Amino acid sequence: MIAAIIGLLGILLVANRWKTAEFTPVEAEKSAAPMQGMQGDGLPQQEISRIEFLNAVFEKTKPSPLVTRILTAKPGTYPKDSLELALRWAEETSNVPLVALLQTDLAEHYDAKTDEKSKNEVARNLIFSAAMSVENPTAAAYLFQLGKKHIDEGLEKNPKNSDLLNALIVYQSEYLNAPMQFLGTLKSALASDSNNIETHYIHLNLLKKSQQWPKALKKCEKLISLQAQNPRWLFEMSEVFGVMGDSVNAKVYLDLAVKTQKTVQ
């Protein structure tokens, strides 16, 4: 489970420019107001309709007439196998936002699993997929908005749900670009589970994004203490030292990471 989470977040955070975005929480709040209806990196804040979402994801890749009919119909009106056909098309064309929406449709209308864990995964999938799709602002905004509704429903039942709090941090940082909000949620998430690997990893990337390198080192140390045999955190430590210009420690931790990686393989 931990390996799957780390793999997912690795793709998510790298694809979503967590390591390269340049801003600090203080500077973000003091910066000039964004254009009306836009926020963060240009993501629309007004409500996006399903049709607007579909138009956005079909700008480059056009589906077949059958897939088009399935996608534009009212959710739940087509049989499950038709929806699965559309999902396969979305997966084959690497259409990340559309895959997330169709997986949500299947879970909501055809999946017999209605337990809390399944609902949480729907919310998280929407948010993480949105963060991976910011190059398509309309599509990303729709997924963020839909994911937030699912997050709210889950947190209403369990305000201390770490999985949903982590997804909320991503929503607040990547969609709203609201430092005070995501820092507050981060505090709540760590208070709920101080050893949650995913929460600490998200925090690490926020620290790197805001170029708070000494704090990022402390966070790497925390992750190493929680998972001493995971080379990922040693690589992260090496990278932070490298950015800080400490080539000696960067090499020390890089060598440790490589050695640990060979050990666990």
MIFIDO-250767 format. One line per 2 residues: their letters; for each residue z negated, y negated, x of N, C-alpha, C. Coordinates in steps of 0.1 Angstrom, whole numbers, plus 5000, padded with zeros to 4 digits. Layout:
# residues N
A) Z Y X Z Y X Z Y X ~ ...
END
This chain:
# residues 265
MI) 5000 5012 5008 5000 5000 5000 5000 4987 5009 ~ 4991 4987 5019 4991 4975 5028 5004 4973 5035
AA) 5010 4984 5040 5022 4983 5047 5033 4977 5038 ~ 5033 4982 5025 5043 4977 5015 5041 4962 5013
II) 5029 4958 5012 5026 4943 5009 5030 4935 5021 ~ 5027 4940 5033 5031 4932 5045 5046 4931 5047
GL) 5053 4942 5044 5067 4942 5044 5073 4932 5035 ~ 5068 4932 5022 5073 4923 5012 5071 4909 5016
LG) 5058 4906 5020 5055 4892 5023 5063 4888 5036 ~ 5065 4897 5045 5073 4893 5057 5087 4888 5053
IL) 5093 4895 5044 5107 4891 5039 5105 4878 5031 ~ 5095 4878 5023 5093 4866 5014 5091 4853 5022
LV) 5082 4854 5031 5078 4842 5038 5088 4837 5048 ~ 5095 4846 5055 5105 4842 5064 5117 4837 5057
AN) 5121 4844 5046 5133 4839 5038 5130 4826 5032 ~ 5117 4823 5029 5114 4811 5022 5110 4799 5031
RW) 5113 4801 5044 5111 4790 5054 5097 4786 5056 ~ 5087 4795 5054 5073 4792 5057 5071 4788 5071
KT) 5079 4794 5080 5076 4792 5094 5083 4779 5100 ~ 5093 4774 5092 5100 4763 5097 5099 4750 5089
AE) 5093 4750 5077 5091 4738 5070 5081 4729 5077 ~ 5084 4716 5077 5076 4707 5085 5069 4697 5075
FT) 5056 4699 5072 5048 4690 5065 5034 4694 5067 ~ 5025 4684 5064 5011 4687 5064 5006 4684 5050
PV) 4995 4691 5046 4990 4688 5032 4987 4673 5030 ~ 4981 4666 5040 4978 4652 5038 4991 4644 5036
EA) 5000 4647 5045 5013 4639 5045 5021 4642 5033 ~ 5020 4654 5027 5027 4657 5015 5023 4649 5004
EK) 5010 4646 5002 5005 4639 4991 5008 4624 4993 ~ 5009 4619 5005 5012 4605 5008 5026 4602 5008
SA) 5035 4612 5008 5049 4609 5009 5054 4603 4996 ~ 5067 4598 4997 5073 4591 4986 5074 4600 4974
AP) 5074 4595 4962 5075 4603 4950 5089 4609 4950 ~ 5091 4622 4946 5104 4628 4945 5112 4623 4934
MQ) 5125 4627 4934 5134 4622 4923 5128 4628 4910 ~ 5131 4621 4899 5126 4625 4886 5132 4638 4883
GM) 5123 4647 4878 5127 4661 4874 5128 4670 4886 ~ 5125 4666 4898 5126 4675 4910 5112 4675 4917
QG) 5110 4685 4925 5098 4686 4933 5100 4695 4945 ~ 5091 4693 4955 5092 4702 4967 5105 4700 4973
DG) 5112 4711 4975 5125 4712 4982 5137 4709 4972 ~ 5134 4702 4961 5145 4700 4952 5146 4709 4940
LP) 5135 4716 4937 5134 4725 4926 5132 4718 4913 ~ 5140 4720 4903 5138 4713 4890 5125 4716 4884
QQ) 5118 4706 4878 5105 4708 4872 5107 4708 4856 ~ 5118 4704 4851 5120 4705 4837 5122 4720 4833
EI) 5120 4723 4821 5121 4737 4817 5135 4742 4817 ~ 5137 4753 4824 5151 4759 4825 5152 4770 4815
SR) 5164 4770 4808 5166 4780 4798 5172 4793 4804 ~ 5172 4804 4797 5178 4816 4802 5193 4814 4805
IE) 5200 4808 4796 5214 4805 4798 5217 4797 4811 ~ 5209 4787 4813 5210 4779 4825 5208 4787 4837
FL) 5198 4796 4837 5195 4805 4848 5208 4814 4850 ~ 5213 4820 4840 5224 4829 4841 5237 4822 4847
NA) 5239 4810 4842 5250 4802 4847 5248 4799 4862 ~ 5236 4797 4866 5233 4794 4881 5235 4807 4889
VF) 5231 4818 4884 5233 4830 4893 5247 4836 4893 ~ 5255 4831 4883 5269 4836 4883 5279 4826 4889
EK) 5274 4816 4896 5283 4806 4902 5292 4813 4913 ~ 5287 4823 4920 5295 4829 4931 5300 4843 4927
TK) 5292 4850 4920 5296 4864 4917 5297 4866 4902 ~ 5309 4869 4897 5311 4870 4882 5309 4885 4878
PS) 5301 4888 4868 5300 4901 4863 5311 4906 4854 ~ 5312 4919 4851 5322 4924 4842 5319 4919 4828
PL) 5328 4920 4819 5326 4916 4805 5314 4923 4799 ~ 5313 4936 4802 5302 4944 4796 5288 4939 4801
VT) 5287 4937 4814 5275 4932 4820 5272 4918 4814 ~ 5282 4910 4812 5280 4897 4807 5274 4897 4793
RI) 5280 4906 4785 5275 4908 4771 5260 4912 4771 ~ 5257 4921 4780 5243 4926 4780 5234 4915 4784
LT) 5238 4907 4794 5229 4897 4800 5227 4885 4790 ~ 5237 4882 4783 5237 4870 4774 5231 4873 4760
AK) 5229 4886 4757 5224 4890 4744 5209 4887 4744 ~ 5203 4887 4732 5188 4885 4731 5181 4897 4738
PG) 5171 4894 4747 5164 4904 4754 5159 4915 4744 ~ 5161 4927 4747 5156 4938 4739 5166 4943 4729
TY) 5177 4937 4727 5187 4941 4717 5196 4952 4722 ~ 5198 4953 4735 5207 4963 4741 5198 4975 4745
PK) 5203 4988 4744 5195 4999 4748 5192 4999 4763 ~ 5182 5007 4766 5176 5007 4780 5187 5010 4790
DS) 5195 5020 4787 5205 5024 4797 5215 5013 4800 ~ 5218 5005 4790 5227 4993 4792 5220 4983 4802
LE) 5208 4981 4800 5200 4971 4808 5199 4977 4822 ~ 5198 4990 4824 5197 4996 4837 5211 4995 4844
LA) 5222 4996 4836 5235 4994 4842 5236 4980 4847 ~ 5232 4970 4840 5232 4956 4845 5224 4954 4857
LR) 5212 4961 4857 5203 4960 4869 5210 4966 4881 ~ 5217 4977 4880 5224 4983 4891 5234 4974 4897
WA) 5241 4967 4887 5252 4957 4892 5245 4946 4900 ~ 5234 4941 4895 5226 4930 4902 5222 4935 4916
EE) 5217 4947 4916 5212 4952 4929 5224 4954 4939 ~ 5235 4959 4934 5247 4962 4942 5252 4949 4948
TS) 5251 4938 4940 5256 4925 4945 5245 4916 4952 ~ 5234 4923 4954 5223 4916 4961 5219 4903 4954
NV) 5218 4903 4941 5215 4891 4933 5200 4892 4931 ~ 5192 4887 4940 5177 4888 4939 5171 4882 4927
PL) 5175 4870 4923 5169 4864 4911 5172 4872 4898 ~ 5185 4877 4897 5189 4884 4885 5182 4898 4885
VA) 5180 4904 4896 5173 4917 4897 5159 4915 4892 ~ 5152 4904 4896 5138 4901 4891 5138 4899 4876
LL) 5148 4892 4870 5148 4890 4856 5150 4903 4848 ~ 5159 4911 4853 5162 4924 4846 5151 4934 4847
QT) 5144 4934 4858 5132 4942 4860 5121 4938 4850 ~ 5120 4925 4848 5111 4919 4839 5114 4923 4824
DL) 5127 4922 4821 5132 4926 4808 5129 4941 4805 ~ 5131 4950 4815 5129 4964 4813 5114 4967 4811
AE) 5106 4960 4819 5091 4962 4818 5086 4957 4805 ~ 5091 4946 4800 5086 4940 4788 5091 4947 4775
HY) 5103 4952 4775 5109 4958 4763 5110 4973 4763 ~ 5109 4980 4775 5112 4994 4775 5101 5002 4783
DA) 5094 4996 4791 5084 5003 4799 5072 5006 4791 ~ 5068 5019 4790 5056 5023 4783 5043 5019 4789
KT) 5044 5016 4802 5032 5012 4810 5029 4997 4806 ~ 5018 4995 4799 5014 4982 4796 5000 4978 4801
DE) 4996 4986 4812 4983 4984 4818 4983 4971 4826 ~ 4971 4966 4829 4970 4953 4836 4977 4953 4849
KS) 4977 4964 4857 4984 4964 4870 4999 4962 4868 ~ 5005 4969 4858 5019 4967 4856 5023 4953 4853
KN) 5015 4947 4844 5017 4933 4840 5016 4924 4852 ~ 5006 4927 4861 5004 4918 4873 5016 4919 4882
EV) 5022 4931 4883 5034 4933 4892 5046 4926 4887 ~ 5047 4924 4874 5058 4917 4868 5057 4902 4872
AR) 5045 4897 4871 5042 4883 4875 5045 4881 4890 ~ 5040 4889 4898 5042 4888 4912 5056 4889 4916
NL) 5063 4899 4910 5077 4901 4913 5086 4888 4910 ~ 5083 4882 4899 5090 4869 4895 5087 4858 4905
IF) 5074 4857 4909 5071 4846 4918 5077 4848 4932 ~ 5075 4860 4937 5080 4863 4951 5095 4862 4951
SA) 5102 4867 4941 5116 4866 4940 5121 4852 4939 ~ 5114 4844 4932 5117 4830 4931 5116 4823 4945
AM) 5105 4826 4952 5104 4820 4965 5115 4825 4975 ~ 5121 4836 4973 5132 4841 4981 5145 4835 4977
SV) 5145 4828 4966 5158 4824 4960 5159 4808 4959 ~ 5152 4801 4967 5152 4787 4966 5165 4780 4970
EN) 5174 4788 4976 5187 4782 4979 5195 4780 4966 ~ 5190 4786 4955 5196 4784 4942 5185 4778 4933
PT) 5183 4764 4934 5172 4758 4927 5170 4761 4913 ~ 5180 4761 4905 5179 4764 4890 5174 4778 4888
AA) 5179 4788 4895 5175 4801 4893 5160 4803 4898 ~ 5157 4797 4909 5143 4798 4914 5133 4792 4905
AY) 5137 4780 4900 5128 4773 4890 5125 4781 4878 ~ 5136 4788 4873 5134 4796 4861 5124 4807 4863
LF) 5126 4814 4875 5117 4825 4878 5103 4820 4880 ~ 5101 4809 4887 5088 4803 4889 5081 4801 4876
QL) 5089 4794 4867 5083 4791 4854 5079 4803 4846 ~ 5088 4813 4846 5085 4825 4839 5073 4833 4845
GK) 5073 4833 4858 5062 4840 4865 5049 4833 4863 ~ 5049 4820 4862 5036 4812 4859 5031 4816 4846
KH) 5039 4818 4836 5034 4822 4823 5027 4835 4823 ~ 5032 4845 4831 5026 4858 4832 5013 4857 4841
ID) 5013 4848 4850 5001 4846 4858 4990 4841 4849 ~ 4993 4831 4841 4983 4825 4832 4977 4835 4823
EG) 4986 4844 4818 4981 4854 4808 4971 4864 4816 ~ 4975 4867 4828 4966 4876 4835 4953 4870 4839
LE) 4954 4858 4844 4941 4851 4849 4932 4848 4837 ~ 4938 4846 4826 4929 4844 4814 4920 4856 4811
KN) 4926 4868 4814 4918 4880 4812 4909 4883 4824 ~ 4913 4879 4836 4906 4882 4848 4908 4871 4858
PK) 4900 4860 4858 4902 4848 4866 4900 4852 4881 ~ 4895 4863 4885 4892 4867 4899 4903 4877 4904
NS) 4913 4879 4897 4924 4888 4901 4931 4883 4913 ~ 4928 4890 4925 4933 4885 4938 4948 4886 4938
DL) 4955 4896 4932 4969 4897 4932 4976 4885 4926 ~ 4970 4881 4914 4976 4870 4907 4972 4856 4914
LN) 4960 4855 4919 4957 4843 4927 4966 4841 4938 ~ 4970 4852 4945 4979 4851 4956 4993 4846 4952
AL) 4997 4851 4940 5010 4847 4935 5009 4832 4931 ~ 4998 4828 4926 4996 4814 4921 4997 4805 4933
IV) 4991 4809 4945 4992 4801 4957 5006 4798 4961 ~ 5015 4809 4960 5029 4808 4963 5036 4798 4953
YQ) 5032 4800 4941 5038 4791 4930 5034 4776 4933 ~ 5022 4774 4936 5017 4760 4938 5022 4754 4951
SE) 5024 4762 4961 5029 4757 4974 5044 4756 4974 ~ 5051 4766 4969 5066 4766 4971 5073 4759 4959
YL) 5067 4759 4947 5074 4753 4936 5068 4739 4933 ~ 5055 4738 4932 5049 4725 4929 5048 4716 4941
NA) 5047 4723 4953 5044 4715 4966 5031 4707 4963 ~ 5021 4713 4959 5009 4707 4955 4997 4712 4964
PM) 4995 4706 4976 4986 4711 4985 4971 4712 4980 ~ 4967 4702 4973 4953 4703 4968 4951 4714 4958
QF) 4962 4717 4950 4961 4728 4941 4960 4742 4948 ~ 4970 4744 4957 4970 4757 4964 4959 4759 4973
LG) 4953 4748 4979 4941 4750 4987 4929 4754 4979 ~ 4928 4748 4966 4918 4752 4957 4919 4766 4953
TL) 4931 4771 4950 4933 4785 4946 4931 4794 4958 ~ 4934 4790 4970 4932 4798 4981 4917 4800 4983
KS) 4909 4789 4981 4895 4790 4982 4889 4800 4972 ~ 4894 4800 4960 4890 4809 4950 4893 4823 4953
AL) 4905 4825 4958 4910 4839 4962 4901 4845 4972 ~ 4898 4837 4983 4890 4842 4994 4875 4844 4989
AS) 4871 4836 4980 4857 4838 4974 4857 4851 4967 ~ 4868 4854 4960 4868 4866 4952 4869 4879 4961
DS) 4877 4878 4972 4878 4889 4981 4881 4884 4995 ~ 4870 4882 5003 4871 4876 5016 4879 4884 5026
NN) 4882 4897 5023 4889 4905 5033 4903 4909 5028 ~ 4908 4902 5018 4921 4905 5013 4932 4901 5023
IE) 4939 4911 5027 4949 4910 5038 4960 4900 5033 ~ 4965 4902 5021 4976 4894 5016 4972 4879 5015
TH) 4960 4876 5011 4955 4863 5010 4955 4856 5023 ~ 4949 4863 5033 4948 4858 5047 4962 4856 5053
YI) 4971 4865 5050 4985 4863 5055 4992 4851 5049 ~ 4990 4849 5036 4996 4837 5030 4990 4824 5036
HL) 4976 4825 5038 4970 4813 5044 4975 4811 5058 ~ 4977 4821 5066 4983 4820 5079 4996 4812 5079
NL) 5005 4816 5070 5018 4810 5069 5017 4795 5064 ~ 5007 4792 5055 5005 4779 5051 5000 4770 5063
LK) 4992 4776 5071 4987 4769 5083 4998 4767 5093 ~ 5007 4776 5095 5018 4775 5104 5028 4765 5098
KS) 5030 4765 5085 5039 4756 5079 5034 4741 5081 ~ 5021 4739 5080 5016 4726 5082 5012 4723 5097
QQ) 5016 4732 5106 5015 4731 5120 5000 4729 5125 ~ 4991 4736 5118 4977 4736 5121 4975 4748 5131
WP) 4979 4747 5143 4980 4758 5152 4966 4764 5156 ~ 4956 4755 5159 4943 4761 5162 4937 4769 5151
KA) 4939 4764 5138 4934 4771 5127 4942 4784 5125 ~ 4955 4783 5128 4964 4795 5127 4959 4806 5136
LK) 4955 4802 5148 4949 4812 5158 4937 4819 5152 ~ 4928 4811 5146 4916 4816 5140 4919 4826 5129
KC) 4930 4823 5121 4934 4832 5110 4940 4845 5116 ~ 4947 4844 5127 4953 4856 5133 4941 4865 5138
EK) 4931 4858 5144 4919 4866 5148 4913 4873 5136 ~ 4912 4867 5125 4906 4873 5113 4914 4885 5109
LI) 4927 4883 5109 4936 4894 5105 4935 4906 5114 ~ 4934 4903 5127 4933 4913 5137 4920 4921 5135
SL) 4909 4913 5132 4896 4920 5130 4896 4929 5118 ~ 4905 4925 5108 4906 4934 5096 4915 4945 5098
QA) 4925 4944 5106 4935 4955 5108 4938 4955 5123 ~ 4929 4961 5131 4931 4961 5145 4943 4968 5150
QN) 4947 4978 5142 4959 4987 5146 4972 4982 5141 ~ 4972 4970 5134 4985 4965 5129 4991 4956 5139
PR) 5002 4959 5145 5008 4951 5156 5013 4938 5150 ~ 5015 4937 5137 5021 4925 5131 5012 4913 5135
WL) 4999 4914 5134 4990 4903 5137 4990 4899 5152 ~ 4992 4909 5160 4993 4906 5174 5006 4898 5177
FE) 5017 4902 5171 5029 4894 5172 5027 4880 5167 ~ 5020 4879 5156 5017 4865 5150 5009 4857 5160
MS) 4999 4863 5166 4991 4856 5176 4999 4851 5188 ~ 5008 4860 5192 5017 4857 5204 5026 4845 5200
EV) 5031 4846 5188 5040 4835 5184 5033 4821 5183 ~ 5021 4821 5178 5013 4809 5177 5010 4803 5191
FG) 5006 4812 5200 5003 4808 5213 5016 4802 5220 ~ 5027 4808 5217 5040 4803 5223 5043 4789 5218
VM) 5041 4787 5205 5044 4774 5199 5035 4763 5205 ~ 5022 4767 5208 5013 4758 5214 5015 4756 5229
GD) 5025 4763 5235 5028 4761 5249 5020 4770 5258 ~ 5012 4779 5253 5004 4788 5261 5011 4800 5264
SV) 5020 4800 5274 5029 4812 5277 5021 4824 5282 ~ 5010 4821 5289 5002 4832 5294 4996 4841 5283
NA) 4989 4835 5273 4983 4842 5262 4994 4847 5253 ~ 5005 4840 5252 5016 4845 5244 5021 4858 5249
KV) 5023 4859 5262 5027 4872 5268 5017 4883 5267 ~ 5004 4879 5268 4993 4889 5267 4994 4896 5254
YL) 4995 4887 5243 4995 4893 5230 5008 4900 5226 ~ 5019 4895 5232 5031 4902 5229 5031 4916 5235
DL) 5026 4917 5247 5025 4930 5254 5015 4939 5246 ~ 5004 4934 5241 4995 4942 5232 5002 4946 5219
AV) 5010 4937 5214 5017 4941 5201 5027 4952 5203 ~ 5034 4951 5214 5044 4962 5217 5037 4975 5220
KT) 5026 4974 5227 5018 4987 5230 5013 4993 5217 ~ 5007 4984 5209 5001 4989 5196 5012 4995 5187
QK) 5024 4988 5187 5034 4993 5178 5039 5007 5183 ~ 5040 5009 5196 5044 5022 5201 5033 5033 5197
TV) 5020 5029 5197 5009 5038 5194 5010 5042 5179 ~ 5013 5033 5170 5012 5036 5156 5025 5043 5151
Q) 5035 5043 5158 5048 5049 5154 5047 5064 5154
END
